[in-house]
Amino acid sequence: MKLQNEFTTKTRQLFMDAWRCFDCSSNGNKRGGLSLHHITGRDSNSPFNAAPLCGICHEKVGHTDEEEKFYFANTIAHLIEQGFKPGDDEDRFIEDHLYLVHDNVVYNNIRKKNAKY
């Protein structure tokens, strides 16, 4: 999978083994490849704001709250699997996007695994 955009190398590396679209679960072959999508727009390059999507699903993104919550939940689950430790950028992202974490069981799990939260 080739991931290109403004995300940092660290963020891109966290998703290099995702190998599936977080929307349709395809591997991206015959669907325009995979790329990292900014869940809430390009306001943050935090790993919390990244979701691998195939080209077809990426074109259909509507940025609804429900869609963003869905991608965020998948991203958090993936980051937990990767052993990701959130930092200051993630704190700021959460402060700016509290609607994503309201009643999000997966996000609360990452909080429990990190003393910072």
C-alpha positions in Angstrom: 0.0 0.0 0.0 1.4 3.4 -0.9 0.2 6.2 1.3 0.8 9.8 0.1 -0.5 13.1 1.5 0.4 15.5 4.3 0.4 12.9 7.1 3.7 12.5 8.8 5.8 9.5 8.1 5.0 8.2 11.6 1.3 8.4 10.9 1.6 6.7 7.5 3.7 3.9 9.1 1.0 3.2 11.7 -1.4 2.3 8.8 1.0 0.5 6.5 -0.2 -2.9 7.5 -3.9 -2.0 7.4 -4.2 -3.4 3.9 -8.0 -2.8 3.8 -10.4 0.0 3.3 -12.1 1.0 6.5 -15.3 1.4 4.6 -15.7 -1.5 2.2 -12.9 -3.7 3.5 -11.4 -4.2 0.1 -7.6 -4.3 -0.4 -7.9 -1.4 -2.9 -7.0 -3.5 -5.9 -9.4 -2.6 -8.8 -10.8 0.2 -6.6 -8.2 2.9 -7.1 -5.7 1.7 -4.5 -5.6 2.8 -0.8 -4.9 6.2 0.6 -5.2 7.8 4.0 -8.3 9.9 4.4 -8.4 12.9 6.8 -11.5 11.9 8.8 -12.5 15.4 9.9 -10.8 17.3 7.1 -7.2 18.6 6.8 -7.4 20.4 10.2 -5.1 17.8 11.8 -2.5 15.2 10.7 -2.8 13.3 13.9 -3.1 9.5 13.6 -6.5 9.9 15.2 -7.6 11.7 12.0 -6.5 9.1 9.6 -8.4 6.2 7.9 -7.3 4.1 5.0 -9.9 4.2 2.2 -9.9 2.8 -1.3 -10.2 5.3 -4.2 -13.9 4.6 -4.7 -14.9 5.0 -1.1 -12.6 8.1 -0.7 -14.5 9.8 -3.6 -17.9 9.1 -1.8 -16.9 10.7 1.6 -19.6 13.1 2.8 -18.0 14.2 6.1 -21.2 13.5 8.1 -20.9 13.1 11.9 -22.0 9.5 11.6 -19.4 8.7 8.9 -16.6 10.5 10.9 -17.5 8.6 14.1 -17.4 5.3 12.1 -14.0 6.0 10.7 -12.7 7.2 14.0 -13.9 4.0 15.8 -12.1 1.9 13.2 -9.0 4.1 13.5 -8.9 3.8 17.3 -9.3 0.0 17.1 -6.4 -0.1 14.6 -4.2 2.1 16.7 -4.8 0.0 19.8 -3.7 -3.1 17.8 -0.5 -1.1 16.9 0.2 -0.3 20.5 0.0 3.4 19.7 0.6 5.9 22.6 -1.2 9.2 22.1 0.7 12.4 22.5 -0.1 16.1 22.7 -1.3 16.3 19.0 -3.9 13.6 19.9 -5.0 15.6 23.0 -5.6 18.7 20.9 -7.4 16.6 18.2 -9.8 15.2 20.8 -10.4 18.6 22.4 -11.4 19.9 19.0 -13.5 16.9 18.1 -15.3 15.7 21.2 -18.3 14.6 19.2 -16.2 11.7 17.9 -15.6 10.2 21.4 -19.0 10.7 23.0 -20.1 7.1 24.0 -17.2 5.6 22.0 -16.3 2.4 23.8 -13.3 1.8 21.6 -11.8 5.2 22.4 -12.4 4.7 26.1 -10.3 1.5 25.8 -7.3 3.4 24.5 -7.7 5.9 27.4 -7.5 3.0 29.9 -4.4 1.6 28.3 -2.6 5.0 28.5 -2.0 6.6 31.9 -1.9 10.0 30.2 -5.6 9.7 29.8 
